[in-house]
């Protein structure tokens, strides 16, 4: 199965300080590989009009419904999720993470997940900035994120 993550409303390249956020410059976002915080997929600038990622995974029946596994699916206490890592990129191109968002797979409606397994495509749509305009972080759950089973498009099949 493929998981497509479609992000909109990115926070920009620079965010000023806030009560729960230090200032950051040259902000970027990517998907973090399981157990390897330094391995990132699809680094996008914080001022991009949108960001998207396609993750290959397996979906198998389990006692709790459908179990999703893959190189970008984390498995910690509290369930399986995908990390979106936010960081700054310095002049040498080095990424330094400062916060992460958890896309919780356990929050997907079971009917949506079953339909996604049948179609082979699960899509997540979400804004990538919070109500303060800062990079989205912490657990991301509906209604902030919208999960849907989708049919493959020509563009997605090529990726």
N, C-alpha and C positions, 0 to 999 in steps of 0.2 A: 504494500500500500504506500502511496505517497501522501505526505502531509504538506500542504501549501500554506504558508504564513504570509498574509498580505497586510502590511502595516501602512497606515496613513498618518497624517498630522504629526510629523517628526518635530522635535523641539528646537531645532536649529543647531548651529555649530557652537554657540556660546550660550551658557545659562549662568545668570548671576546667582549670588548666594541667597539662600532662603533659610528658614528656621531649621529645616531638616535636610539641607543640601548645600554643600560648599560650591563655590563657583567652579565652572569647568569650561575649558576652551578646546576647540577642535574635536568636538564630540562625534563619536561614531557608534554604530550598533551592529551586532552580528549574533549568530547562533553559536552557542558554546558546545563543543563536543563533550560527550559523557566522560566524566572523571578527568578531563583534560582542559582546564580553564584557559590554557594558552593556545589551544587549537580552535580557531574560529572559522565559521562558514559564512561567506557572503557579507563582508564588511561594507556597510553603507554609511555615508556621511550624514550627520545630523540635520543638514539642511536640504537633503534630497526630497523631492516631491512625494516619494513613496519608497518602500523597501519591501522586498519579497524574497522568500527562501523556499526551496523544495527539498524535503527530507525523505529519504527512502527508509522504510521501516517494515516490520512484520507485524501482523495482527492475527493473533491466535485465540481461539476460545479458551476461557478459563472458568473456574468456579465463580468468579466475580463478574463475568461478562466477557469482555474482550481485552486481552493483554497486548499492549503495544510495546515493541522493543525496537531498538535501532541505535546506531552510533551517536545520535544526537538526542536520545530520549534518556533523561536522568531517572533514577529510581532510588528515592530516599524515603525515610519515614514520612508518611503523609501522602504517598502516591507517586505516580509517574508524571513527568512534566518535561517541558522544553525550556531551556534557559535562553533568554535574550540578554546578552551582556552589553552593557554600556561602558564606554571608556573614552579616554582621550588618546589621540595619536600625536606623538611628538615629531620633531623635524627629521628624525631618523626613521620614522615609520613604525615606532614601537607603540603598541597598544597597551594602555594601563587601565584596567577595569576599575570603575568606581561604584557601580550598582548593577543589579540584575532584575529582570522580570521573569516570573515563573508562569508559564502557560500550562495550567493544570489539566491533564488529560482525563482525570477522574470526574471533571465537571461536564464532560460532553454527555448530552442526552443519549441514553442507550439506543434509542431508535435511530438517531443521527449516526451514531457510531456503527451500528449494524448496516445501515445504508451505505456508509463510506466503505466498509469492508467489501460489500457487494460491488460497488463501483470502482474500488481501488484508489479513491481520492477523497481526502478529508481536507477541508479548507478552514482556516482560522482568519478572521478579519478583525482588526483592532486598531485603535489609535495608539501611537507610540509616545504621546505626551500625556501627562496627567492634567487635572483641572487647573494647576498652577503654571502649566506650560513647561514643566520639568520632564526629563526622561521618565517614562512609565517604569515603575518598579514594584517589587513584592509579588504576591500572588495575584494573578490576573484571572478573574472569573467572570462569567456572564453576569450582567449584560454588557460589561466593558468589552469582552471578547465574544464574537459570534462564530460558532462552529457550524459547519454544514457539510453534507455529503455532496460532492460535485462530480460531474462527468468530466472526463479528460477533454481538454481543448487541444487544438493543434499546437498552440504555443507551449502549453505545459508539457505535451508529449516530447517536444524537442529539447526540453531542459533536463 
